[in-house]
């Protein structure tokens, strides 16, 4: 009887909110771990959002990002139907590409922003869950039966670290996690006077900080290295000396961060790996392959400049290219996010994405109206998005669902100010 009383007194909307937030945490755990876990979390988030739709405020329903996302969904749906009719044997590929583009089209960003608004006091825990998924992914892909030789191969640079991802994506994901460790260390640690888990959280942060820094190095991804060298120092300088972050500066945590990075880099044999990766000079074969892929993208875009060849058709474009492109037919994407998206959805799709991206970034720059807690997260989100976009110039992080989930999460942090900020 007491249980029934509790259920009756517990508001139905609160149950839906709890389900949506649980889905967000599941998606966070699977973000850099198993896609099936992330998919189930996304289903819970979307289903709970639809159940809450009747109780949404009018301004939420008229939200411009949601409207653009729905319009982009219709565009992708219609273009996908025509692509499936043109390539009937590749319907699964087109459906998968449609879902990835829908996530890239900021509908996932809106979902994350909405549920992060509903869990305003759980942002720290969500980040820790994402890091836990990253840690589990590494642990389950270590060669435990041959551990010493596995570590030696990574340490000497004879093998590039992947841990279940492509090397470039693992380097990128590690760089984003490292940026979170450096910018949001206080949030990850928690306040010692109000947190019984303070010391275990610091220990967890130390492990993740070391693993992510080593992950960037052992991936041997030059694009991830370049992006990290550009973005991480700028983010740290702005974190320390920026107009919103210089107050209450404590040097002891910064010293600890510096010592940990120094230990991680020296342990990871940084100088030898960098020398091994860069000693050959310019990789002419890699550059030639990318230029060939860009040429394929350009030729296909010229055929359908307004609506593209259809979602998920990058692999089809490569396979349909002439014999002179046989050397690149082992690739399944065009190795550049901008060429890849332009060839798939054309000018119309690009306009949708640019407008959506503008709305998210504009909302992020309302940071001066946010609390200090949110300012730190926005700095991390902007830095993480920059890492993904820079790495995406010679690669395609959004070809993997993990990259789409991560970008949606970072955009959700920025757009959550639409709901949580005092300046809506």
Secondary structure, DSSP 8 states (H G I E B T S, - for coil): -HHHHHHHHS-HHHHHHHHHHHHHHHHHHHHTS-HHHHHHHHHHHHHHHHHHGGG--HHHHT-HHHHHHHHHHHHHHHHHHHHHHHSGGGHHHHHHHHHHHHHHTTHHHHHHHHHHHHTTT-HHHHHHHHHHHHHHHHHHTS-GGGHHHHHHHHHHTSS---TTS-HHHHHHHHHHHHHHHHHSHHHHH--GGG-TTHHHHHHHHHHHHHHHHHHHHHTT-HHHHHHHHHHHHHHHHHHHHSTTT-TT--HHHHHHHHHHHHHHHHHTTHHHHHHHHHTT-S-HHHHHHHHHHHHHHHHHHHHSTTT-S-TT-HHHHHHHS-GGGGGGTT-SS-S-HHHHHHHHHHHHHHHHHHHHHHHHHHHHTTGGGS-HHHHHHHHHHHHHHHHHHHHTTTS-GGGSHHHHHHHHHHHHHHHTHHHHSS--
